Amino acid sequence: MGAHLPCCDDVMPMKTAPGWSTAWSVIRLLACLLIAAAIVAQATRSIGGAISRNGDVATTAVNFFSFFTVLSNLGSVFVLAIVGVWGLRHRGAPGPLPGGPAIALACVTTYMLVTGVVYNTLLRGIELPQGTTVPWSNEVLHVIAPVFLLLDLIFGSSPTRLQWRSVLGILVFPLLWVAYTLIRGPLVTNPTTGSAWWYPYPFLDPHAVNGYAGVVPYVLGIAVALSAFGAGVVYVGRRRGAERLVEAVV
């Protein structure tokens, strides 16, 4: 009897093979742990600083979790944990992510990409009012995590073809966050400087950009960036999802 030669039906492309799905799921979980460690390190430094100087610990803690960067990274931790565990549980028959996790992954990917671009173009070098920055944590939250989410978008296992209307869903959280920030800002006393207001970023602080008229262009710019990045994330997912279907048929 001759040796069995695999035909095209016996060959599974790397990005849909169980081995690739398992490996990438493990990578997602490791990234989740790294991002979580970075959040904990910075939170410990920021909140611990308030405790050591007998400051307003509650306000400092709420302020810390009011940063879009922190919320985006925190969301990434939960979503990467969910999709990582899902991938391991379905490693024998990797398929597209279910709708809920797929949309959540598209959301955090968009937020992290925008976080990386905004920070590295507008905020790098500016000491943010969250206390002394932990250097390695700062790089993880603003550079390494966004780059990983980009790689996950391009190479990650189990891509899903989302509907284009998913872009609107991606915009919901950032719009709510902007509204929350602008409403809360003038109601909070800065625990560090004693100012009668607190905003997480200078470009959202009307006292720093010539009033609310100065804030509007930044908000519009961020909305446009989020829409563009969200559409790009959905496009790549749709493209990879379609290619996966073709691979499965072949």
Buried (B, 14 or more C-beta within 10 A) or exposed (E): EEEEEEEEEEEBEEBBBBEBBBBBBBBBBEBBEBBBBBBEBBBEBBBBBBEEEEBBBEBBBBBBEBBBBBBBBBBBBEBBBBBBBBBBEBBEEBEBBBEEBBBBBBBBBBBBBBBBBBBEEBBEEEEBBBBEBBEEBBEBBBBBBBEBBBEBBEBBBBBBBBEEEBBEBBBEBBEEBBEEBBEBBEEBEBBBEEBEBBBBBBBBBBBEBEEEEBBEEBBEEBBEBBBBBBBBBBEBBBEBBEBBEEBEEE
